[in-house]
Amino acid sequence: MAKTTGNRATGFLFRELPQNILIGTASDRYAGWIGQIYSEDRYEKGITRRGHKVGDKTFNEETLPVESVSEYFEHFPLLEIDYTFYRLLLEKDGRPTQNFHVLKNYRQHMKEGDLLLLKVP
């Protein structure tokens, strides 16, 4: 990785890629990235925690609040939203689904030039 100077983003080598190649992730609210992508303690009060059981093992999932996407875009120009594959944005009768409202909330925390890629069926 390149040395960082002043602006943290200059330390990421992929910033030098041609403009038509974009790198992002298929998830943005992963609490495991605190201290790497996300600032320490910035979202502590907004983290949601859910327990999951797989076989005889249990684990906790920690998810950052939607507003963390603004910090995500300081590192990546593109975010894939894959949960839109499992539920469309509108019901058959035209009413917005939960996914529609979540994406609307994302938009409130995005700047011009931030890009979403939606996975669709």
C-alpha distances in whole Angstrom, upper triangle without the diagonal:
4,7,9,12,15,14,12,11,10,6,6,6,10,11,12,14,18,20,22,19,18,16,17,18,22,22,21,24,22,23,20,17,19,17,14,15,18,20,21,25,25,27,28,32,31,30,32,32,34,35,35,37,36,39,40,36,35,32,31,29,28,27,26,29,28,28,24,23,23,20,19,19,17,14,15,18,20,22,24,27,28,31,33,34,36,38,39,39,43,45,48,50,48,47,43,41,39,36,37,38,34,33,35,33,30,31,32,28,27,26,27,25,23,24,26,26,29,30,34,37
4,6,9,13,12,10,10,8,5,6,6,10,11,11,14,17,19,22,19,19,17,19,21,24,24,23,25,24,25,23,20,21,18,15,16,19,20,22,26,26,28,30,33,32,31,34,35,37,38,38,40,40,43,43,40,39,35,34,32,30,29,28,30,29,28,25,24,23,20,19,19,17,14,16,19,21,23,26,29,30,33,35,36,39,40,41,40,44,47,50,52,49,48,44,43,41,38,39,39,35,34,36,34,31,31,32,29,27,26,27,24,23,25,27,28,31,32,36,39
4,7,10,10,9,10,8,5,9,9,13,13,14,17,20,22,24,22,21,20,21,23,26,26,24,26,25,25,23,20,21,18,15,16,19,19,21,25,25,27,29,32,32,31,34,35,37,39,39,41,41,44,44,41,40,36,35,33,31,30,28,30,30,28,25,25,23,20,20,20,17,15,18,20,23,25,28,31,33,35,37,38,41,42,43,42,46,49,52,53,50,49,46,44,42,39,40,40,36,35,36,35,31,32,32,29,27,26,27,25,25,26,28,30,33,34,38,41
4,7,7,6,8,6,4,8,10,13,12,14,17,20,21,24,22,21,19,20,22,25,25,23,24,24,23,22,19,19,16,14,14,17,17,19,22,22,24,26,30,29,29,32,33,36,37,38,41,41,44,44,40,39,35,34,31,29,28,26,28,27,25,22,22,20,17,18,17,14,13,16,18,21,23,26,29,31,34,36,37,39,41,41,40,44,47,50,51,48,47,43,42,40,37,38,37,34,33,34,32,29,29,29,26,24,23,25,23,22,24,27,28,32,33,37,40
4,6,7,9,7,7,11,13,16,14,15,19,21,22,25,24,22,21,22,24,28,27,25,26,26,26,25,21,21,18,16,17,18,18,20,23,23,26,28,31,31,31,34,35,38,40,41,44,44,47,47,44,42,38,36,34,31,30,28,29,29,26,24,23,21,18,19,19,15,15,18,20,23,25,29,31,34,36,38,39,42,43,43,42,45,48,51,53,50,48,45,44,41,39,39,38,35,34,35,33,30,30,30,26,25,23,25,23,23,26,28,30,33,35,39,42
4,6,9,8,9,13,15,17,15,17,20,23,23,26,25,23,22,23,25,28,27,24,25,26,25,25,21,20,17,16,16,17,16,19,22,20,23,26,29,29,29,32,34,37,39,41,43,44,47,47,44,42,38,36,33,30,29,26,27,27,24,22,22,19,17,18,17,14,14,18,19,23,25,28,31,33,36,37,39,41,42,42,40,44,47,50,51,48,47,43,42,40,37,37,37,34,32,33,31,28,28,27,24,23,21,23,22,22,25,27,30,33,35,39,42
4,5,6,8,10,13,15,12,15,18,20,20,23,22,20,19,19,21,25,24,21,22,23,23,23,19,18,16,14,14,15,15,18,20,19,22,24,27,26,27,30,32,35,37,38,41,41,45,45,42,40,36,34,31,28,26,24,24,24,21,19,18,16,13,15,14,10,11,14,16,19,21,25,27,30,32,33,35,38,38,38,37,40,44,47,48,44,43,39,39,36,34,34,33,30,29,29,27,24,25,24,21,19,18,19,18,18,21,24,26,29,32,35,39
4,6,6,8,11,13,11,14,17,20,20,22,20,18,17,17,18,22,21,18,20,20,20,19,15,15,13,11,10,12,12,15,18,17,19,22,25,24,24,27,29,32,34,35,38,38,41,42,38,36,32,30,28,25,24,21,22,22,20,17,17,15,12,12,12,9,8,12,14,17,19,22,25,27,30,31,33,35,36,36,35,39,42,45,46,43,42,38,37,34,32,32,32,29,27,28,26,23,24,24,20,19,18,20,19,18,20,22,24,27,29,33,36
4,5,6,9,10,8,11,13,16,16,18,17,15,13,14,16,20,19,17,19,19,20,19,16,16,15,12,11,13,14,17,20,19,21,23,26,25,25,28,29,32,34,35,37,38,41,42,38,36,33,31,28,25,24,21,22,21,19,17,16,14,11,11,10,7,6,9,11,14,16,20,22,25,28,29,31,33,34,34,33,37,40,43,44,41,40,36,35,33,30,31,30,27,25,27,25,22,22,23,19,17,16,17,16,15,17,19,21,25,27,30,34
4,6,7,9,7,9,12,15,16,19,17,16,15,16,19,22,22,20,23,23,23,22,19,19,17,15,14,16,17,20,23,22,24,27,30,29,28,31,33,35,37,38,40,40,44,44,41,39,36,34,31,29,27,25,26,25,23,20,19,18,15,15,14,11,10,12,14,17,19,23,26,28,31,32,34,36,37,37,36,40,43,46,47,44,43,40,39,37,34,34,34,31,29,30,29,25,25,26,23,21,19,20,18,18,20,22,24,27,29,33,36
4,6,9,8,10,13,17,18,20,18,16,15,16,18,22,21,20,22,21,22,20,17,18,15,12,12,15,16,19,22,22,24,26,29,28,28,30,32,34,36,36,38,38,41,42,38,37,33,32,29,27,26,24,26,25,24,21,20,19,16,15,15,12,10,12,15,18,20,23,25,28,30,32,33,36,37,37,37,40,44,46,48,45,44,40,39,37,34,35,35,31,30,31,30,26,27,27,24,22,21,22,20,19,21,23,25,28,29,33,36
4,6,6,8,10,14,15,17,14,13,11,12,15,19,19,17,20,20,21,19,16,17,16,12,12,15,17,20,23,22,23,26,29,28,27,29,30,32,34,34,36,36,39,40,36,35,32,30,28,26,24,23,25,24,23,19,18,18,15,13,13,11,8,10,12,15,17,19,22,25,27,29,30,33,34,34,34,38,41,43,45,42,42,38,37,34,31,32,32,29,27,29,28,24,25,26,23,21,20,21,18,17,18,20,21,25,26,30,33
4,5,6,8,12,13,15,13,12,11,13,16,20,21,20,23,22,24,22,19,21,19,15,15,19,21,23,27,26,27,29,32,31,30,32,33,35,36,36,38,37,40,42,38,37,34,33,30,29,27,26,28,27,26,23,21,21,18,16,16,14,11,12,14,16,18,21,24,26,29,30,31,34,35,36,35,39,42,45,47,44,43,40,38,37,33,34,35,31,29,31,30,27,27,29,25,23,22,23,20,19,20,21,22,26,27,30,33
4,5,5,9,10,12,9,9,8,10,13,17,18,18,21,21,23,22,18,21,20,16,15,18,21,24,27,26,27,29,32,30,29,31,32,34,35,35,37,36,39,41,37,36,33,32,29,28,26,25,26,25,24,21,19,19,17,15,14,13,10,9,11,12,15,17,21,23,26,27,28,31,32,32,32,36,39,41,43,40,40,37,35,34,30,31,32,29,27,29,28,24,25,27,23,21,20,20,17,16,16,18,19,22,23,27,30
4,6,8,9,12,10,9,9,12,15,19,19,18,22,22,24,23,19,21,20,17,15,18,20,24,27,25,26,29,32,30,29,31,33,35,37,37,39,38,42,43,40,38,35,33,30,29,27,25,26,24,23,21,18,18,16,14,12,11,9,9,9,12,15,18,22,24,27,28,29,32,33,33,32,36,39,41,43,40,40,36,35,34,30,31,31,28,26,28,27,23,23,25,22,19,18,18,15,14,15,18,19,23,24,28,31
4,7,9,11,10,11,11,14,18,21,23,22,25,26,27,26,23,25,23,20,19,22,24,27,30,29,30,33,35,34,33,35,37,38,40,40,42,41,44,46,43,41,38,37,34,32,30,29,30,28,27,25,22,21,20,18,16,15,13,12,13,15,18,21,24,26,30,30,31,34,36,35,35,38,42,44,46,43,43,39,38,37,33,34,35,32,29,31,31,27,27,28,25,22,21,20,17,17,18,21,21,25,26,30,33
4,6,8,6,8,9,13,16,19,21,21,25,25,27,26,23,25,25,21,20,23,25,29,32,30,31,34,36,34,33,35,36,37,39,39,41,40,43,45,42,41,37,36,33,32,30,29,30,28,27,25,22,22,21,18,16,16,14,12,12,14,17,19,22,24,28,28,29,32,33,33,33,36,39,41,44,41,41,37,37,35,32,32,33,31,28,30,30,26,26,28,25,22,21,20,16,17,16,19,19,23,24,27,30
4,6,6,8,11,14,18,21,23,23,27,27,30,29,26,28,28,24,22,26,28,31,34,32,33,36,38,36,35,37,38,40,41,41,43,42,45,47,44,43,40,39,35,34,32,31,31,29,29,27,24,23,23,20,18,18,16,14,13,14,18,19,23,25,29,28,29,32,34,33,32,36,39,41,43,40,40,37,36,36,32,32,33,31,28,30,30,27,26,28,26,23,21,19,16,17,16,19,19,22,24,27,29
4,6,7,10,13,17,20,22,22,25,26,29,29,26,28,28,24,22,25,27,31,33,31,31,35,37,34,34,35,37,38,40,40,42,41,45,47,44,43,39,38,35,33,31,29,29,27,26,25,21,21,21,19,16,16,15,13,10,12,16,18,21,23,27,26,27,31,31,30,29,33,36,38,40,37,37,34,34,33,29,29,31,28,25,27,27,24,23,25,23,20,18,16,12,14,13,16,16,20,22,25,28
4,6,10,13,16,18,21,21,25,26,29,29,26,29,29,26,23,26,29,32,35,32,32,35,37,35,34,35,37,38,40,39,41,40,43,45,43,42,39,37,34,33,30,29,30,27,27,25,22,22,22,20,17,18,17,14,11,12,15,16,20,21,25,24,25,28,29,28,28,31,34,36,38,35,35,32,32,32,28,28,30,28,24,26,27,24,23,26,24,20,19,17,13,14,13,15,14,18,19,22,25
4,7,10,13,16,18,19,23,24,26,26,23,26,26,23,20,23,27,30,32,30,30,33,35,33,32,33,34,35,37,36,38,37,40,42,39,38,36,34,31,30,28,27,28,25,26,24,20,21,21,18,16,17,15,12,10,10,13,14,18,19,23,23,23,27,28,27,27,31,34,36,38,35,35,32,32,31,27,27,29,27,24,26,27,23,23,25,23,20,19,18,14,14,13,14,14,17,18,21,24
4,7,10,13,15,15,19,20,23,23,20,23,23,20,17,20,23,26,29,27,27,30,32,29,28,29,31,32,34,33,35,34,38,40,37,36,33,31,28,27,24,23,24,22,22,20,17,17,17,14,12,14,11,8,7,7,10,11,15,17,20,20,21,24,26,25,25,28,31,33,36,33,33,30,29,28,24,24,26,23,20,23,23,19,19,22,20,17,17,16,12,11,10,11,11,15,16,19,22
4,7,10,12,13,16,17,20,19,17,19,20,16,14,17,21,24,26,25,24,27,29,27,25,27,28,29,31,30,32,31,34,36,33,32,29,28,25,24,22,21,22,20,20,18,15,16,15,12,11,12,10,6,7,6,8,10,14,15,19,20,20,23,25,25,25,28,31,34,36,33,33,30,28,27,23,24,25,22,20,23,23,19,20,22,20,17,17,17,14,12,11,11,11,15,16,19,22
4,7,9,9,13,14,17,16,14,17,18,15,12,15,18,21,23,22,21,24,26,23,22,23,24,25,27,27,29,28,32,34,31,29,26,25,21,20,18,17,18,16,17,15,12,14,13,9,9,11,9,5,7,5,5,7,10,12,16,17,18,20,22,22,22,26,29,31,33,31,30,27,25,24,20,21,22,19,17,20,19,16,17,19,17,15,16,16,14,11,9,9,9,12,14,17,20
4,5,7,10,11,14,14,12,15,17,14,12,14,18,20,22,21,20,22,24,21,20,20,21,22,23,23,25,25,28,30,27,25,22,21,18,17,15,15,17,15,17,14,12,14,14,10,11,13,11,8,10,7,6,6,9,10,13,15,16,18,20,21,21,25,27,30,32,30,29,25,23,22,18,20,21,18,16,19,19,15,17,20,17,16,18,19,16,13,11,10,10,12,12,16,19
4,7,10,10,14,14,14,17,19,17,14,16,20,22,23,22,20,22,24,21,19,19,20,20,21,20,23,22,26,28,25,24,21,20,16,16,14,15,16,14,17,15,12,16,15,12,13,16,14,11,12,9,6,4,6,6,9,11,12,14,16,17,18,22,24,27,29,27,26,23,20,19,15,18,19,16,14,18,18,15,17,19,18,16,19,20,18,15,12,10,9,10,9,13,16
4,6,7,11,11,11,14,16,14,12,13,17,19,20,19,16,18,20,17,15,15,16,17,19,18,21,21,25,26,23,22,18,17,13,13,10,11,12,11,14,12,10,13,13,10,12,15,13,12,13,11,7,7,7,8,9,12,13,15,16,18,18,22,24,27,29,27,26,22,20,17,15,17,17,14,13,17,16,13,16,18,16,15,18,20,18,15,13,11,11,11,12,15,18
4,6,9,10,9,11,14,12,9,10,14,16,17,15,13,16,17,14,13,14,16,17,19,20,23,23,27,28,25,23,19,17,14,12,9,8,10,9,10,8,7,10,10,7,9,12,11,10,12,10,7,8,9,11,12,14,16,18,19,20,19,23,25,29,30,28,26,23,21,18,15,17,17,13,13,16,14,11,14,15,13,13,16,18,17,13,13,11,12,13,14,18,21
4,6,9,8,10,13,13,10,9,12,14,14,13,10,12,14,11,9,10,12,14,16,17,21,22,25,26,23,20,17,14,11,8,5,5,7,7,9,7,7,11,10,9,12,14,13,13,15,14,11,12,11,13,13,15,18,18,19,20,20,23,26,29,31,28,26,23,20,17,15,17,16,13,13,16,13,11,15,16,13,14,17,20,20,16,16,14,15,16,17,20,22
4,5,6,8,12,11,10,9,13,13,14,14,11,12,15,12,10,11,11,13,15,15,18,19,23,24,20,18,14,12,9,7,5,6,10,11,13,10,11,14,12,10,14,15,14,14,17,16,13,13,13,14,14,17,19,19,21,23,23,26,28,31,33,31,29,26,23,20,18,21,20,16,17,20,17,15,19,19,17,18,20,23,22,19,18,17,18,18,18,21,24
4,5,6,9,10,10,8,10,10,11,11,9,9,12,11,8,9,10,12,14,16,19,20,24,24,20,18,14,11,8,6,5,6,10,12,13,10,12,15,13,12,16,16,16,16,19,19,16,17,16,18,18,21,22,23,24,26,26,29,31,34,36,34,32,28,25,22,21,23,22,18,19,22,19,17,20,21,18,19,22,25,24,21,21,20,21,21,22,25,27
4,6,8,8,9,9,11,11,12,13,12,12,15,14,11,13,12,14,15,16,19,20,23,23,19,17,13,12,10,8,9,9,13,15,16,13,14,17,14,13,17,17,16,17,20,19,17,18,18,19,19,22,24,24,26,28,28,31,33,37,38,37,34,31,28,25,23,26,25,21,22,25,22,20,23,24,21,22,24,27,26,22,22,21,22,23,23,26,28
4,6,5,5,6,9,10,12,12,12,13,16,15,12,15,15,17,19,20,22,23,26,27,23,21,17,15,13,11,10,10,13,14,15,11,12,14,11,10,13,14,12,13,17,17,15,16,17,18,20,22,24,25,26,28,28,31,34,37,39,36,35,31,28,25,23,26,25,21,21,24,21,19,21,22,19,19,21,24,23,19,20,19,21,22,22,26,28
4,5,6,5,6,6,8,9,9,10,13,13,11,14,15,18,19,21,24,25,28,28,24,22,18,16,14,11,11,9,12,14,14,10,13,14,11,11,14,14,13,15,19,19,17,19,20,21,22,25,27,27,28,30,30,33,35,39,40,38,36,32,30,26,25,27,25,22,22,24,21,19,22,22,18,19,21,24,24,21,22,21,23,24,25,29,31
4,6,6,6,5,9,10,11,12,16,16,14,18,18,21,23,24,27,28,31,31,27,25,21,19,17,14,15,13,16,17,16,13,15,15,12,12,15,14,13,16,19,20,19,22,22,24,25,28,30,31,32,33,33,36,39,42,44,41,39,35,33,30,28,30,29,25,25,27,24,22,24,24,20,21,22,25,25,22,23,23,25,27,28,31,34
4,6,7,9,12,13,14,15,18,18,16,19,20,22,24,25,27,28,31,31,27,25,22,20,18,16,15,14,16,17,17,13,14,15,11,10,13,12,10,13,16,17,17,19,20,22,24,26,28,29,31,32,31,35,38,41,43,40,38,34,32,29,27,29,28,24,24,26,24,21,23,23,20,20,21,24,22,20,21,21,23,25,26,29,32
4,7,9,12,12,12,14,17,16,15,18,19,22,24,25,28,28,31,32,28,26,22,20,18,15,14,12,14,14,14,10,10,11,7,6,9,9,7,10,13,14,13,16,18,20,21,24,25,27,28,29,28,32,35,38,39,37,35,31,29,27,24,26,25,21,21,23,20,17,20,20,16,16,17,20,19,16,17,18,19,21,23,27,30
4,7,9,8,9,11,14,13,12,15,17,20,22,24,27,28,32,32,28,26,22,19,17,13,12,9,11,12,11,8,9,10,6,7,10,10,10,12,15,16,15,18,18,21,22,24,26,27,28,29,28,32,34,38,39,36,34,30,29,25,24,25,24,20,20,22,19,16,19,18,15,15,17,20,20,17,18,19,21,22,24,28,31
4,6,6,8,10,13,13,13,17,18,22,24,26,29,30,34,34,30,27,24,21,19,15,14,11,13,14,13,9,12,12,8,10,13,12,12,15,18,19,18,21,22,24,25,27,30,31,31,32,31,34,37,40,41,39,37,33,31,28,26,28,26,22,23,24,21,19,21,20,16,17,19,22,22,19,21,22,24,26,28,31,34
4,6,8,8,12,13,12,16,17,21,23,25,28,29,33,32,28,26,22,19,18,14,14,12,14,16,15,12,15,15,12,14,17,15,16,19,22,23,21,24,24,26,27,29,31,32,33,34,33,36,38,42,43,41,38,35,33,29,28,30,28,24,25,26,23,21,24,22,19,21,22,26,26,23,25,25,27,28,30,33,36
4,6,5,8,10,10,14,16,19,22,24,27,29,33,32,28,25,22,19,17,14,14,11,13,15,14,12,15,16,13,15,18,17,18,21,24,24,23,25,25,27,27,29,32,32,32,34,32,36,38,41,42,40,37,33,32,28,27,29,26,23,25,25,22,21,23,22,19,21,23,27,27,24,26,26,28,29,31,34,37
4,6,8,9,10,14,16,20,23,25,29,30,34,34,30,27,23,20,18,14,13,10,10,13,11,9,12,12,10,13,16,15,16,19,21,22,21,23,23,25,25,27,30,30,30,31,30,33,35,39,40,37,34,31,29,26,25,26,24,21,22,22,19,18,20,18,15,17,19,23,24,21,23,23,26,27,29,32,35
4,6,5,6,10,13,16,19,22,25,27,31,31,27,24,21,17,15,11,10,7,7,10,9,7,11,12,11,13,16,16,17,19,21,21,19,21,20,23,22,24,27,27,27,28,27,30,32,36,37,34,31,28,26,22,22,23,21,18,19,20,16,16,18,17,14,17,19,23,24,21,22,22,24,25,27,29,32
4,6,6,9,11,15,18,20,24,26,29,29,26,22,19,15,14,10,10,8,9,13,12,11,15,16,14,16,19,19,20,22,24,24,22,24,23,25,24,26,29,29,29,30,29,32,34,38,38,36,33,30,28,24,24,26,23,20,22,23,19,19,22,20,18,21,23,27,28,24,26,25,27,27,29,31,34
4,6,9,11,15,18,21,24,27,30,30,27,23,20,16,15,12,11,9,9,13,12,12,16,17,16,18,21,21,23,24,26,26,24,25,24,25,24,26,29,29,28,30,29,31,33,36,37,35,32,28,26,23,23,25,22,19,21,22,18,18,21,20,18,21,24,27,28,25,27,26,28,28,30,32,34
4,6,10,13,17,19,23,26,29,29,26,22,19,15,13,10,8,6,6,9,9,10,13,15,14,16,19,20,21,22,24,23,20,22,20,22,21,23,26,25,25,26,25,27,29,33,33,31,28,25,23,19,19,21,18,15,18,18,15,15,18,17,15,18,21,25,26,23,24,22,25,24,26,28,31
4,7,10,13,16,20,22,25,25,22,19,16,12,10,6,5,5,6,10,11,10,13,16,15,15,19,20,20,21,23,23,20,21,19,20,19,22,24,23,24,25,25,27,29,33,33,32,29,25,23,19,19,21,19,16,18,20,16,16,19,19,17,19,23,26,27,23,24,22,24,24,25,27,29
4,7,10,13,17,19,23,23,20,16,14,10,8,6,5,7,8,11,13,13,15,18,18,18,21,23,23,23,25,24,20,21,18,19,17,20,22,21,21,24,23,26,27,30,31,30,27,24,21,17,18,20,18,15,18,19,16,17,20,20,18,21,25,28,28,25,25,23,24,23,24,26,28
4,7,10,13,16,20,19,17,13,10,6,6,5,7,9,11,14,17,16,18,21,20,20,23,25,25,25,27,26,22,22,20,20,18,21,23,22,22,25,25,27,28,32,33,32,29,26,23,19,20,22,21,18,21,23,20,20,23,23,22,24,28,31,31,27,27,25,26,25,25,27,28
4,7,10,13,16,16,14,10,8,6,5,7,9,12,14,16,19,18,20,23,23,22,25,27,27,27,29,27,23,22,20,19,17,20,22,20,21,24,24,26,27,30,32,31,28,25,22,18,19,22,21,18,21,23,21,21,25,25,24,26,30,33,33,29,28,25,26,24,24,26,27
4,7,10,13,13,11,7,6,4,6,9,12,15,17,20,23,22,23,27,26,25,28,30,29,29,31,29,25,24,22,21,19,22,23,21,22,26,27,29,29,32,34,33,31,28,24,21,22,25,24,22,24,27,25,25,28,29,27,29,33,36,35,32,31,28,28,27,26,27,28
4,7,10,10,8,6,5,6,7,11,13,17,19,21,24,23,24,28,27,25,29,31,30,29,31,29,25,24,21,20,18,21,21,19,21,25,26,28,28,31,33,33,30,28,24,21,22,25,25,22,25,27,26,25,29,30,29,30,34,37,36,32,31,28,27,26,24,26,26
4,6,7,6,4,6,9,11,14,17,21,23,25,28,27,28,31,31,29,32,34,32,32,34,31,28,26,24,22,20,24,23,21,23,27,29,31,30,33,35,35,33,31,27,24,25,28,28,26,28,31,29,29,33,34,32,34,37,40,39,35,34,31,30,28,26,28,27
4,6,5,6,8,11,12,16,18,22,25,26,30,28,29,32,32,29,32,34,32,32,34,31,28,26,24,22,20,24,23,21,23,27,29,31,31,33,36,36,34,32,28,26,26,29,29,27,29,32,31,30,34,35,34,35,38,40,39,35,34,31,30,28,26,27,26
4,6,8,11,14,16,20,22,26,28,30,33,32,32,36,35,33,36,38,36,35,37,35,31,29,28,25,24,27,26,24,26,30,32,34,34,36,38,39,37,35,31,29,29,33,33,30,33,36,34,34,37,39,37,39,42,44,43,39,37,34,33,31,29,30,29
4,7,10,14,16,20,23,26,29,31,34,33,34,37,36,34,37,39,37,37,39,37,33,32,30,28,26,30,29,27,29,33,35,37,36,39,41,41,39,37,34,31,31,35,35,32,35,38,36,35,39,40,39,40,43,46,45,41,39,36,35,34,32,33,32
4,7,10,13,17,20,23,26,28,31,29,30,34,33,31,34,36,34,33,36,34,30,29,28,25,24,28,27,25,28,32,34,36,36,38,41,40,38,36,32,30,29,33,33,30,32,35,33,33,36,37,36,37,40,43,42,38,37,34,33,32,30,31,31
4,7,10,13,16,20,23,25,28,26,28,31,30,28,32,33,32,32,34,32,29,27,26,24,23,26,26,24,26,30,31,34,34,36,39,38,36,33,30,27,27,31,30,27,30,32,30,30,34,34,33,34,38,40,39,36,35,32,31,30,29,30,30
4,7,10,13,17,20,22,25,23,24,28,26,25,28,30,28,28,31,29,26,25,23,22,21,24,25,23,25,28,30,32,33,36,38,37,35,32,28,25,25,29,28,25,27,30,28,27,31,31,29,31,34,37,36,32,31,29,29,28,26,28,29
4,6,10,13,16,19,21,20,21,25,23,22,26,27,26,26,29,27,24,23,21,21,19,23,24,22,24,27,28,30,31,34,36,35,33,30,26,23,23,26,25,22,24,27,25,24,28,28,26,28,31,34,34,30,29,27,27,26,25,28,29
4,7,10,13,15,18,16,18,21,20,19,22,24,23,23,25,23,20,19,18,17,16,20,21,19,21,24,25,27,28,32,33,32,30,27,23,20,20,23,22,19,21,23,21,20,24,25,23,24,28,31,30,26,26,23,23,23,22,24,26
4,7,10,13,15,13,15,18,17,16,20,21,21,21,24,22,19,19,17,18,17,20,22,21,22,24,25,28,29,32,34,32,30,26,23,20,19,22,21,17,20,22,19,18,22,22,20,22,25,28,28,24,24,22,23,22,22,25,27
4,7,9,12,10,12,15,14,13,17,19,18,19,21,19,16,16,14,15,14,17,19,19,20,22,22,25,26,30,31,29,27,23,20,17,16,19,17,14,16,18,15,14,18,18,16,18,22,25,25,21,21,19,20,19,20,22,25
4,7,8,7,9,12,11,11,14,16,16,17,19,18,15,16,15,16,16,18,21,21,21,23,22,25,27,31,32,30,27,23,21,18,17,19,17,13,15,17,14,12,16,16,13,16,19,22,22,19,19,18,19,19,21,23,26
4,6,6,8,11,11,12,14,16,17,18,19,18,15,16,15,17,16,18,21,21,20,22,20,23,25,29,30,27,24,21,19,15,15,16,14,11,13,14,10,10,13,13,11,14,17,20,21,18,18,17,19,19,21,23,26
4,5,6,9,10,10,12,15,16,16,16,15,13,14,12,15,14,15,19,19,18,19,17,20,23,26,27,25,22,18,17,14,12,13,11,8,9,10,7,6,10,9,8,10,14,17,18,14,15,14,16,16,18,20,23
4,5,6,8,9,11,13,15,15,16,16,14,16,15,18,18,19,22,23,22,22,20,23,26,29,30,27,25,21,20,17,16,16,14,11,11,12,8,7,10,8,6,9,12,15,17,14,15,15,18,18,21,23,26
4,5,5,6,9,10,12,13,14,14,12,15,14,17,18,19,22,23,23,23,22,25,28,31,32,29,27,23,22,19,17,18,16,13,13,14,11,9,12,11,8,10,13,16,17,13,15,14,17,18,21,23,27
4,5,5,6,9,10,10,11,11,9,12,12,15,16,17,20,21,21,21,20,23,26,29,30,27,26,22,21,18,16,16,15,12,11,13,10,7,9,10,7,7,10,13,13,10,11,11,14,15,18,21,24
4,5,5,7,10,10,11,12,11,14,15,18,19,20,23,25,24,24,22,25,29,32,33,29,28,24,23,21,19,19,17,15,13,14,12,9,10,9,6,6,8,11,12,9,11,12,16,18,20,23,27
4,5,5,7,9,11,12,12,15,16,19,21,22,25,26,26,26,25,28,31,35,36,33,31,27,26,23,21,22,20,17,16,17,15,12,13,13,9,9,11,14,14,11,13,14,17,19,22,25,29
4,5,6,6,9,9,9,12,13,16,18,19,22,23,24,24,23,27,30,33,34,31,30,26,25,22,20,20,20,16,15,17,15,12,13,14,10,10,11,14,13,10,11,12,14,16,19,22,26
4,5,5,6,7,8,12,14,17,19,20,22,24,25,24,23,27,30,33,34,31,30,26,25,23,20,20,20,17,15,17,15,12,12,13,10,8,9,11,9,7,9,10,13,16,19,22,26
4,6,8,10,12,15,17,20,22,23,26,28,28,28,27,30,34,37,38,35,33,30,29,26,24,24,23,20,19,20,18,15,15,16,12,10,10,12,11,9,12,14,17,20,22,26,29
4,7,9,11,14,16,19,22,23,25,27,28,28,27,31,34,37,38,35,34,31,29,27,24,25,25,21,20,21,20,16,17,18,15,13,13,15,13,11,12,14,16,19,21,25,28
4,6,7,11,14,16,19,20,22,24,25,25,24,28,31,34,36,33,32,28,27,25,22,23,23,20,18,20,19,15,16,18,14,12,12,13,11,9,9,11,13,16,18,21,25
4,7,10,13,16,19,19,21,24,25,24,23,27,30,33,34,31,30,27,26,25,21,21,22,19,17,18,18,14,14,16,14,11,10,11,8,6,6,9,11,14,17,20,24
4,7,10,13,16,16,17,20,21,21,20,23,27,29,31,28,28,24,23,22,18,19,20,17,14,17,17,13,13,16,14,11,12,12,9,6,5,6,7,11,13,16,20
4,6,9,12,13,15,17,18,18,17,21,24,27,29,26,25,22,20,19,15,16,17,14,12,15,15,11,12,15,13,11,13,14,12,8,6,5,6,9,11,14,18
4,6,9,10,11,14,15,15,15,19,22,24,27,24,24,20,19,17,14,15,17,14,12,15,15,12,14,17,15,14,16,17,15,11,9,6,4,6,7,11,14
4,6,6,9,11,12,12,12,16,19,21,24,21,20,17,15,14,10,12,13,11,9,13,13,11,13,16,15,14,17,18,16,13,10,7,6,5,6,9,13
4,5,6,8,10,11,12,16,18,20,23,21,21,18,15,14,11,13,15,13,12,16,16,14,16,19,19,18,21,21,20,17,14,10,8,6,5,8,10
4,5,6,7,9,11,14,15,18,21,19,18,15,12,11,8,11,13,11,11,14,15,14,16,19,19,19,22,23,22,19,16,12,11,8,7,9,10
4,5,5,6,7,11,13,15,18,16,15,13,10,10,7,9,12,10,10,13,14,13,15,18,19,18,21,22,21,18,15,11,10,6,6,6,8
4,6,7,10,12,14,16,19,18,18,15,13,13,10,12,15,14,13,17,18,17,19,22,22,21,24,25,23,21,17,14,11,8,5,4,5
4,7,10,12,13,15,18,17,17,15,11,12,10,13,15,14,14,18,19,18,20,23,23,23,26,27,26,23,20,17,15,11,9,8,7
4,7,8,9,11,14,13,13,11,8,9,7,10,12,12,12,15,17,17,19,21,22,22,26,26,26,23,20,17,15,11,10,9,9
4,6,7,9,12,11,11,9,7,9,7,8,11,12,12,14,16,16,17,20,22,21,24,25,24,22,19,15,14,10,10,8,8
4,7,10,11,9,9,6,5,8,6,5,8,10,9,11,13,14,14,17,19,19,22,22,22,20,18,14,14,11,11,10,11
4,7,8,5,5,4,5,9,8,7,10,12,12,13,16,17,17,20,22,22,25,25,25,23,21,18,17,14,15,12,13
4,5,5,5,6,6,10,11,10,12,15,15,16,18,20,21,23,25,25,28,29,29,27,25,21,21,17,17,14,14
4,5,7,9,10,14,14,13,16,18,19,19,22,23,24,26,28,28,31,31,31,30,27,24,23,19,19,16,15
4,6,9,11,14,15,14,16,19,19,19,22,24,24,26,29,29,31,32,32,31,28,25,25,21,22,19,19
4,6,9,13,13,11,13,16,16,16,19,21,20,22,25,25,28,28,29,27,25,22,22,19,20,17,18
4,6,10,11,9,11,14,15,14,17,19,19,21,23,24,27,27,28,27,25,22,22,19,20,18,19
4,7,8,6,7,10,11,11,13,15,15,17,20,21,23,24,25,23,21,19,19,16,17,16,17
4,5,5,7,9,10,11,13,15,16,18,20,21,24,25,26,23,21,18,18,15,16,14,15
4,5,5,6,9,10,11,12,14,16,18,19,22,24,25,22,20,17,18,15,16,15,17
4,5,5,6,9,10,10,12,15,16,17,20,21,22,19,17,14,14,11,12,12,14
4,6,5,6,9,10,11,13,15,15,19,20,20,18,16,13,14,12,13,13,15
4,5,5,6,9,10,11,13,15,18,20,21,18,17,15,16,14,16,16,19
4,5,5,6,9,10,11,13,16,18,19,16,15,13,14,13,15,15,18
4,5,5,6,9,10,11,14,15,16,13,12,10,11,10,13,14,17
4,5,5,7,9,10,13,15,16,14,14,12,14,13,16,17,20
4,5,5,7,9,13,15,17,14,14,13,16,15,18,19,22
4,5,5,7,10,13,14,11,11,10,13,13,16,17,21
4,5,5,8,10,12,9,10,10,13,13,17,18,22
4,6,8,11,13,12,13,13,16,17,20,22,25
4,7,10,12,10,12,12,16,17,20,22,26
4,7,8,6,9,10,13,15,19,21,25
4,6,6,9,11,15,17,21,23,27
4,6,8,12,15,17,21,23,27
4,6,10,13,16,19,22,25
4,7,10,13,17,19,23
4,7,10,13,16,20
4,6,10,12,16
4,7,9,13
4,6,10
4,7
4
